[in-house]
Amino acid sequence: MEPYIVFMDIDGTLISHNQNVSAMTKKVIEQLQQQGFIFYIATGRMLSLAQVIQKRINSKVEVIASNGSVYQKGNHLHMDHLGWKAISTVYDVTTELGLSTNFFSTDRTFYTRRKPWDLSRLARMRVMQDGAGKFEDVHDRDHLNDVSDQIINGIVIAKGELDKLGIARQKLIDAQVLNVSSSSPDNIELIPKRVDKASAVRAITNQYGIPEDHTIAFGNDKNDLGMLKAVGTGVAMGNSADEIKAQADEVTEASEDDGLPKYLKRRFLD
């Protein structure tokens, strides 16, 4: 069988609500790796947190992190940065609205206003896990400027403040200094301009020289849509919103029901 390359979102796709990679998922991935398949995690999480999930599968799985701003290919690590113009715009908009922001390097979270460990359990999984990463309180705009060259991407999480989040999202879109997406209704993903999971997927696919019809992506939310459209077969999870399912090529079972490995098993192993 000619090799395929498979891209997998983490939250709501690859893992269950308890952050575990199932035994079935691990087994199917390993079986297909033995046939030459290449697997990539593709997540909004920073690199160190994506690597926590990578280690629960195996070291051969590669990583796209920070919504496409960081990606691996063997020993090479590609990185894009948010840039001071975008960072300062985010800071001004969110400060005015009283919203907290988490900015990320590959292994550090710079937070404003609200400490990451004060967030809900699910939100905390986006910025901290298993002790991976370090944390730094950003005191003011000047402090943020001092660390801006380390910042790759970020996220605004505002559960229960959807009106403020909507205002912030529109202001950031209108500013046209960064790419704005969402991985759930209560957040704004902050990504370098002209970067997303799809741009990383295309770059990686081109580097490997694998034809589009041998590329598959799995996802469940808005920040996965570009990736689902950038491959030969975009697969939405059963727990995806209807708008995601409608734009995908195929739909599999929910992540809690091992939808990802079941799809791969049906297509390649049965």
N, C-alpha and C positions, 0 to 999 in steps of 0.2 A: 504494500500500500504506500502511495506517495505521502510524504509528511504533510500534516496540517499544523497550523498555528492557532492556538485557542487563547482568547483573552477573557478573563473572569473578574467581574466586579466582586468586592468582598461583602459589604453589608447588604443583607437581603438577597444575596445571590450565592456566594460560595459558602458562607457560614450560617449557622443557626442563631437564634436570638441569644444563646448563651456563649457565643463567640467560638464555638467548636467547629472544627472540620471533621465531618463524619467519616467513619471507617470506610464506607462505600465510596465517598468522594476520593479519599486518599488511594484506595485500591484501583479505581478506574483510571485515575490520572497516571499512576505508576504503570499500569498495563499499557496504556497508550504511549507513554514515554518510551517504553521498550520497543514500540513500533516506529519510533522516530518523531512522534508528535512533540511540539514545543508548546509549553504552557506559560502564560503570563498572568499574574495578578494585575488588575488595573483598578486603582483605587484613588479616592481623594485623600486618604491618610498620608501622613508624611512617611518618608522612607523607613525610619526605624520601626514604626508601628506596622507598616506593611510587612516588614521582615519577620515580625512576630508570627503572623499568619503563614508566611512562606515556610518558616521552620516547622510548622505543624503539618506540612505536606512533605517536602524534601527540598534539598539545596539546588536541584536542577530547575525548579520553577523560578522564572525570572520575574522582575517587578517593574510595573509602571506605578509611580506614586505621585502624590500631589496633583491629581487630575491631569496627568500628562506632562507636568513640568519637570519630572525626574523619571528617567527610565534606564534600565540596565540592558546591555547586550554583551554577555560574557563579562570580561573585566572592565569594560568601558561603562562609565556613568555619565549620562547626558543630563544637564541641568539648565533650566531657565529661571530667572528671578523676577519677582513682581515689580521691582523698581520703585524709587522714592516717589515719583509722581503718583503712581497708583496707591502706594502705601499711605502717603499723606492725605490723599483724597478719602480713602476709607476711614482713616482716623478722624478726620474732620466731620464727615457725615455721621459716623456712629457715635462720636462724642456728643454732637449736637442733639442726637435722639436718645442719648442715655443707654446705648447698646454696648455690649462688651464684644471684643474681637479677639480671636486667637490667630496669631501669625506664626508660621512654621518655617524652620530651616529643615535640614534632613533629620535632625535629632533633638531639636529644642522647640518649645512652645513659648512664644512671647505673648503674654496676655494683658489686656486692658480691663480695668474696672472689676470684672468678676473672675475669681480664681477658677481654673478648670475643674477642680475637685468639688466645687459647689454646684456643678451642673448635674442634670439627671444622669442615671447610670448609663443609659444608651448614648447620651451626648458625650459623656466622659470617654467612651470607647473610641470616639473620633480623635481625641487629643492625648489620651494617656492609657497605658495598658501594660500590665506585667512589669512595671518599673521602667519600661522603655522610654527614653527621652528625658529631657531636663526642662525646667520651667523658670521663666524670668518675668517678673512684674515690670511692665512698662510704665514708668512714672509719669511721663509727659511726652510731648511732641519731640523735644530735643533728644530724649533718651531713645525714642523710636528711630530717629534719624541716625543715631550712632550705631544701631544694630541692623539698619535697613539692608546693608549689603549681604546679610546672611539670609534674608527672608525670601522664600520661594513662593509660598502661597498662603492662604488663610481661610478662616471660616467665621461667620457670625452666626451664633446659635441663640435664638430668642423665643423659647417656648412660652406661649401665653401672651406674646407681644407681636402678633402677626400684622397688626396695622402699622406699627413702627417698622417692622421688617419690610413690608411692602413699600413704604416710603423710601427707606434706605436703598432697596433694590433698584427702584426707578431712578433715584439720584445717581447711583453708581453706573447704571446703564447709560444715562444721559451724559455722564462725564467722559465716556469713551476712552478710558485710560487702562482698562483691564477687562478680562472676560469674566462674566458673572453667570453662575449656574446654581443649581440646588440639588442636594441628594435627599432632602426631605422637605416638607412644607415649612418647617420651623428653622431653616437655615439658609444662608447665602454662601456659596462657595466662591472664593476670591482667587482668580487664576490669572497668570500673565496674559497679556493681550496676544491674540492669535494662537493661543495654546489651549488644548483640551485633550481628553482621552483619545479622540479620533486622530489628532495630529500625531500623537505618539504611536498609535497603532499603524498609521500609514508609513511613518518613518521606519519602524521596526520591520514591517512586512517587506518594504523595499530593500532594506539591508539584508534580509534573509533571501530575497529573491523568490519568495513563495507567491504563487498566483492568487488573486483575490478569491477564486472559487475554492481555495483550500484554507480559507480563514473563517473562523467562527468567533462570535463574541456573545457573552451572557451578561445581562444586566437587568435592573429592576426600576431605575429611577431616571429623572430628567437628565442628570449629568452623564448618563450612559447612552442617551439617544444618538449622539454623534458617532460614538463607537459602534453601536449596533448597525448604523447605516454605512460605516466605513469598511465593512467586511462582507464576505460572500454570503454568510448566513448570520443574521442577528436574531438571537433568541431571548425573548422576554420571559421572566419568571412568572409563575402562577400568582404570586403575591404582588405583581406590578399593577400600577393603575391602568385603567382601560386605555388611556391615550398612549401609554408605552406599548401595550400589547398590539394596538391598532397599527403602530408604525414598525413593529418587528416583523421579521420574515416568518418566525415560528414562535410558539409559546409552549413552555414545558411546565412541569409541576412546580409548586412553591418551593422555596429554599428549605423550609422546615420538613418537606417531604422528599428531599434529595433530588430536586428537579434537574440540577446540573449533571450529576453523574448518570441519572436515569436516561437523559437525552443522549449523552455520549455512548452509553452502553447499547441503547437501541440502535443507534446509527452505525456504530463501528465494531461492536463486540458480539452482538447476538447473532 
